[in-house]
């Protein structure tokens, strides 16, 4: 009697097993690699949220946020001054093939970062700041010389 119950349970389990197709993983790494190839720089570990990657473009393209489920949306924080006139894109979902195609079309519209864009941080730190500092120091020394001579 016991073996009949076990056999019946095994047959019932065999009939309820459902065969599914291969599960497609979310396109997070694929999107990350595509965005990095287009000139985006990932910022990882700068915030308390561990399921997002902030992607900043050096040129004139919108900054983006990549979520762990593959969702790509515009960055909600402060944008650089040279990017404030850029219209952010509508968020790109991860579940639909149409969304992936729309994301790839968006990637085609992103311009390459020019030499001027790539050297912006260097120029601000090592050119503009020392020049302004030298001008202010020169004005200070000129006023000091006028006070001492006068």
C-alpha positions in Angstrom: 0.0 0.0 0.0 2.8 2.4 0.9 4.6 1.8 -2.4 1.4 2.6 -4.3 1.1 6.0 -2.6 4.7 6.8 -3.3 4.4 5.8 -7.0 1.2 7.8 -7.3 3.0 10.9 -5.8 5.9 10.5 -8.2 3.6 10.3 -11.2 1.8 13.4 -10.0 5.1 15.2 -9.6 6.2 14.1 -13.0 3.1 15.6 -14.6 3.4 18.9 -12.9 7.0 19.6 -14.0 6.9 22.3 -16.5 9.7 22.7 -19.1 10.7 26.3 -19.6 13.0 27.8 -22.2 16.4 29.2 -21.3 16.2 32.1 -18.9 17.6 35.2 -20.3 19.7 37.2 -17.8 19.1 40.9 -17.4 21.3 42.9 -19.8 23.2 44.7 -17.0 26.8 43.8 -18.0 26.0 44.1 -21.7 24.7 47.6 -21.2 27.6 48.6 -18.9 30.1 47.5 -21.5 28.3 49.3 -24.3 28.1 52.5 -22.3 31.8 52.4 -21.3 32.8 51.9 -25.0 30.8 55.1 -25.8 32.8 57.2 -23.3 31.0 56.8 -20.0 33.0 56.5 -16.8 31.4 54.3 -14.1 31.3 55.6 -10.5 31.1 52.6 -8.2 30.9 52.7 -4.4 30.6 56.4 -3.9 27.1 56.2 -2.5 25.3 54.1 0.0 23.2 52.4 -2.6 25.0 49.2 -3.8 22.6 48.2 -6.5 23.3 51.1 -8.9 26.2 52.4 -11.0 26.4 56.1 -11.9 27.7 56.6 -15.4 29.1 60.0 -16.3 30.0 61.0 -19.8 33.0 63.2 -20.4 31.4 64.9 -23.4 28.0 66.4 -24.1 25.9 63.3 -23.3 23.5 62.9 -20.4 24.8 61.2 -17.2 23.0 57.9 -16.5 22.2 55.5 -13.7 22.4 51.7 -14.3 20.4 49.6 -11.9 21.1 46.0 -11.0 18.0 44.8 -12.9 19.2 46.5 -16.2 17.1 49.6 -16.0 18.9 52.7 -17.3 17.6 56.1 -16.3 18.9 59.7 -16.3 21.0 60.8 -13.3 18.8 62.6 -10.9 21.6 64.5 -9.1 23.5 67.6 -10.1 24.6 67.9 -13.7 27.7 69.7 -14.9 27.3 73.2 -16.3 28.1 72.2 -19.8 25.4 69.5 -19.8 22.5 71.5 -18.3 20.8 72.1 -21.7 20.8 68.4 -22.7 17.4 66.7 -22.6 17.6 63.5 -20.6 16.3 60.3 -22.3 13.2 58.4 -21.2 14.3 55.4 -18.9 15.2 52.2 -20.7 13.6 49.0 -19.3 15.4 45.7 -19.3 12.6 43.1 -19.9 11.5 43.9 -23.4 13.4 43.4 -26.7 11.9 46.7 -27.9 13.5 48.5 -25.0 16.9 47.0 -25.8 16.6 48.2 -29.4 15.6 51.7 -28.2 18.7 51.6 -25.9 21.0 50.7 -28.8 19.5 53.5 -31.0 20.2 55.9 -28.1 23.8 54.7 -28.0 24.2 55.5 -31.7 23.3 59.1 -30.9 26.0 59.6 -28.3 28.9 61.6 -29.6 32.5 60.7 -28.9 34.2 62.8 -26.2 36.5 65.4 -27.9 40.0 66.2 -26.7 38.6 69.3 -25.1 36.0 67.2 -23.2 38.6 64.7 -22.1 41.0 67.3 -20.8 38.5 69.4 -19.0 39.5 68.3 -15.5 43.2 68.7 -16.2 42.6 72.3 -17.6 40.6 73.3 -14.6 43.1 71.9 -12.1 46.4 72.7 -13.7 45.8 75.7 -16.1 42.8 77.8 -15.0 43.3 77.6 -11.3 47.1 78.5 -11.4 46.4 81.4 -13.9 43.7 82.9 -11.7 45.8 82.4 -8.6 48.8 84.2 -10.3 46.6 87.1 -11.4 45.2 87.6 -7.9 48.7 87.3 -6.4 49.9 89.9 -8.9 47.1 92.3 -8.0 47.8 91.8 -4.3 51.5 92.5 -4.8 50.7 95.6 -6.9 48.5 97.0 -4.1 51.1 96.2 -1.5 53.7 98.0 -3.6 51.5 101.0 -4.0 50.8 101.2 -0.2 54.5 100.9 0.7 55.6 103.5 -1.9 52.8 105.9 -1.2 
